[in-house]
Amino acid sequence: MLAFETNCHIFSGCGFPSPGLNSFVFKPLFTVGGFHFNKPMLLAVLTTIIVVGFFWAAFAKPKLLPGKLQMIGEAGYDFVRRGVVHETMGRKEGEKFVPLMVSLFFFIWIMNLWAIIPVAQFPVTSIIAFPAGLAAIVYLTWMTLTFKRHGFVGGIKSLCGYQKGLGAVAFLVFPLEFLSNTIIRPFTHTVRLFANMFAGHLLLLIFTVGAWYTLNGIGIAYSAVAFVMVVVLTLFELFIQALQAYVFVVLASDYVRGAIAGH
């Protein structure tokens, strides 16, 4: 960031270097055949390695009396399994979707957590392509199950919210439900995660740069306040990072439930 690079402080003649969209643009770490590999991509790859490596280590040789790593893995797995999937879809129908939802939860959570990890300090999900890709996986699963379970005509009816008792308002309900299910839901599923991580990271940047920028003369008092806000926002972000992973998976489970449930 500019404030750290130029040693720019208040009362030194330079303006406040406010963070903006430039804070979400990264130079390629390397380029192969026109493909640019940057920091968010590296963090996404590391996230995959961490999630797969952790659960592999926890369950590669499961024991009747689990060790600490297996206990943590079982607690995390059971949290998503019982607290999200079974509550949303039911035990019988939902069990087959537990691996997908567990993978989504921990993958999103770790990508969010990078925002407060030293050196990394960037939430991967604040780049909209990543939430969009994950939402697309959920959307394709949802649509495939809808038409597989109900057939083409039944699938269209399901997406349109068809009910015999709608009567004269059917011509209003059908297009609105179809638009909601095919466009609005996947869009909001993406934006909800992206916008929260984007805004949270931008706030952290503003107060972090503000703490550095005001660290000069009488501005030290303002710097202390800004630093306290950085600490408070970091703790708040810890909650939001987990919450957004949870909300994403709850919505994903609800969409899948709508596909496999009877009318």
C-alpha positions in Angstrom: 0.0 0.0 0.0 1.1 3.5 -0.7 1.3 4.7 2.9 3.8 2.0 3.8 5.8 2.3 0.6 6.4 6.1 0.7 6.4 6.7 4.4 3.6 9.2 3.9 2.2 10.6 7.2 -0.2 13.3 8.2 1.3 16.9 8.4 4.1 15.8 6.0 2.4 17.4 3.0 0.9 14.3 1.4 -2.7 13.3 1.2 -4.3 10.2 2.7 -3.6 7.3 0.3 -7.1 5.8 0.5 -7.4 2.2 -0.5 -9.6 1.4 -3.4 -10.1 -1.2 -6.2 -6.3 -1.1 -6.7 -6.0 -3.0 -3.5 -7.8 -6.0 -5.1 -5.6 -6.1 -8.2 -2.4 -8.2 -8.1 0.5 -8.5 -10.4 1.1 -12.1 -11.7 3.5 -14.1 -9.7 4.4 -15.9 -12.9 2.9 -16.4 -16.4 2.7 -19.7 -18.3 1.5 -19.7 -21.9 -0.6 -16.5 -21.4 -2.0 -17.8 -18.1 -1.4 -15.4 -15.2 -1.0 -16.9 -11.8 -1.4 -14.3 -9.0 -1.7 -14.2 -5.2 -5.4 -15.0 -4.8 -4.9 -18.0 -7.0 -2.0 -19.1 -4.9 -4.1 -18.7 -1.7 -6.9 -20.7 -3.3 -4.5 -23.5 -4.1 -3.0 -23.4 -0.6 -6.6 -23.6 0.8 -7.3 -26.7 -1.2 -4.1 -28.3 0.1 -4.9 -27.3 3.7 -8.5 -28.7 3.6 -7.6 -31.9 1.8 -4.4 -32.4 3.9 -6.2 -31.8 7.2 -9.1 -34.2 6.5 -6.7 -36.8 5.0 -4.6 -36.7 8.1 -7.6 -36.7 10.4 -9.4 -39.7 8.8 -6.7 -41.7 6.9 -6.4 -44.1 9.8 -9.5 -43.5 12.0 -9.5 -45.0 15.5 -12.3 -46.0 17.8 -10.8 -43.7 20.4 -9.9 -40.7 18.2 -6.8 -38.6 18.7 -6.9 -34.8 18.9 -6.7 -34.3 15.1 -9.5 -36.9 14.4 -11.7 -35.3 17.1 -11.3 -31.9 15.6 -12.1 -33.3 12.1 -15.1 -35.2 13.4 -16.4 -32.1 15.2 -16.1 -30.0 12.1 -17.6 -32.7 9.8 -20.5 -33.3 12.3 -21.2 -29.6 12.6 -22.0 -29.3 8.9 -23.6 -32.8 8.7 -26.0 -32.4 11.6 -26.3 -28.7 12.0 -26.8 -27.8 8.3 -27.5 -30.7 6.0 -29.7 -32.9 8.3 -31.5 -29.8 9.5 -32.2 -28.6 6.0 -32.7 -31.7 3.9 -33.3 -34.4 6.5 -31.1 -37.3 7.4 -32.1 -39.8 4.7 -32.0 -37.5 1.7 -29.2 -35.2 2.9 -26.6 -37.8 3.8 -25.3 -38.2 0.2 -24.7 -34.4 0.0 -22.7 -34.1 3.2 -19.3 -34.4 1.5 -20.1 -31.6 -0.9 -21.4 -29.3 1.8 -18.5 -30.0 4.2 -16.0 -29.3 1.4 -17.8 -26.1 0.5 -17.9 -24.9 4.1 -14.3 -25.5 5.0 -13.0 -24.3 1.6 -14.9 -21.0 1.9 -14.0 -20.6 5.5 -10.2 -21.0 5.0 -10.3 -18.7 1.9 -12.0 -16.1 4.1 -9.5 -16.6 7.0 -6.6 -15.5 4.8 -7.7 -11.9 5.4 -6.3 -11.9 8.9 -3.3 -14.2 8.3 0.0 -12.3 8.3 1.7 -12.0 5.0 -1.4 -13.3 3.1 -3.8 -10.7 4.5 -6.3 -11.1 1.7 -9.7 -12.9 1.6 -9.8 -14.8 -1.6 -13.6 -14.6 -1.8 -13.4 -10.8 -2.1 -12.5 -11.6 -5.8 -16.0 -12.3 -7.3 -14.8 -15.0 -9.6 -14.2 -17.4 -6.7 -17.7 -17.0 -5.1 -19.2 -17.2 -8.6 -17.4 -20.4 -9.3 -18.6 -22.0 -6.1 -22.2 -20.7 -6.6 -22.1 -22.2 -10.2 -21.2 -25.6 -8.7 -24.3 -25.4 -6.4 -26.5 -24.1 -9.2 -25.5 -26.9 -11.6 -26.1 -29.5 -8.9 -29.5 -27.9 -8.1 -30.6 -27.8 -11.8 -29.4 -31.3 -12.5 -31.2 -32.8 -9.5 -34.3 -30.8 -10.3 -34.7 -32.2 -13.8 -33.4 -35.7 -12.9 -35.9 -36.0 -10.0 -39.0 -34.4 -11.6 -38.4 -34.8 -15.4 -38.3 -31.9 -17.8 -42.0 -30.8 -17.4 -41.9 -31.4 -13.7 -38.6 -29.5 -13.4 -40.0 -26.5 -15.2 -43.1 -26.6 -12.9 -40.9 -26.8 -9.8 -38.8 -23.8 -11.0 -42.0 -21.8 -11.7 -43.6 -22.6 -8.3 -46.5 -24.3 -10.0 -49.5 -25.0 -7.7 -53.0 -25.9 -8.8 -54.6 -23.5 -6.4 -52.9 -20.3 -7.7 -55.7 -19.5 -10.0 -55.7 -16.0 -11.6 -52.3 -15.0 -10.0 -50.5 -17.8 -11.7 -49.4 -15.6 -14.6 -47.6 -13.3 -12.1 -46.2 -16.1 -9.9 -44.7 -18.3 -12.6 -42.4 -15.7 -14.3 -41.3 -14.3 -10.9 -40.5 -17.7 -9.5 -38.7 -18.8 -12.6 -36.6 -15.6 -12.7 -35.9 -16.0 -9.0 -34.8 -19.6 -9.3 -32.8 -19.3 -12.5 -31.1 -15.9 -12.2 -31.7 -14.1 -8.9 -30.8 -16.9 -6.5 -27.5 -17.8 -8.0 -26.6 -14.1 -8.4 -27.4 -13.3 -4.7 -25.7 -16.5 -3.6 -22.5 -15.1 -5.2 -22.8 -11.5 -4.2 -23.7 -12.2 -0.6 -20.3 -13.9 0.1 -18.3 -11.6 -2.2 -19.8 -8.3 -0.9 -19.2 -9.1 2.7 -15.6 -10.2 2.2 -14.9 -7.2 -0.1 -16.4 -4.6 2.3 -14.7 -6.2 5.4 -11.3 -6.2 3.8 -11.7 -2.6 2.5 -12.6 -1.5 6.1 -9.6 -3.2 7.5 -7.4 -1.6 4.9 -8.8 1.9 5.6 -8.2 1.7 9.3 -4.8 0.0 8.9 -3.6 2.7 6.5 -5.2 5.4 8.7 -3.3 4.1 11.8 0.0 4.4 9.8 -0.9 7.7 8.1 -1.7 9.5 11.4 1.3 8.2 13.2 3.0 11.6 13.3 3.0 14.4 15.9 -0.3 15.0 17.5 -1.8 12.6 15.0 -0.5 9.7 17.2 -3.7 10.0 19.3 -5.8 9.4 16.1 -3.4 6.6 15.2 -4.2 4.8 18.5 -7.9 5.0 17.9 -7.5 3.7 14.3 -5.3 0.8 15.6 -8.0 -0.1 18.2 -10.5 -0.2 15.3 -8.2 -2.5 13.4 -8.2 -4.9 16.3 -12.0 -4.7 16.8 -12.6 -5.2 13.1 -10.3 -8.1 12.9 -12.2 -9.8 15.7 -15.5 -9.0 14.0 -14.1 -10.3 10.7 -13.3 -13.7 12.4 -17.1 -14.0 13.2 -18.1 -12.8 9.7 -15.7 -15.2 7.9 -17.2 -18.2 9.6 -20.8 -16.8 9.3 -20.5 -16.3 5.6 -19.2 -19.8 5.0 -22.2 -21.1 7.1 -24.7 -19.0 5.2 -23.4 -20.1 1.9 -23.7 -23.7 2.8 -27.2 -23.3 4.4 -28.4 -21.7 1.2 -26.8 -24.4 -0.9 -28.5 -27.1 1.2 -31.8 -25.3 0.9 -31.5 -25.1 -2.9 -30.7 -28.8 -3.1 -33.5 -29.6 -0.8 -35.9 -27.8 -3.2 -34.7 -30.0 -6.0 -35.0 -33.4 -4.3 -38.2 -32.6 -2.3 -41.6 -33.5 -3.6 -43.8 -30.7 -4.8 
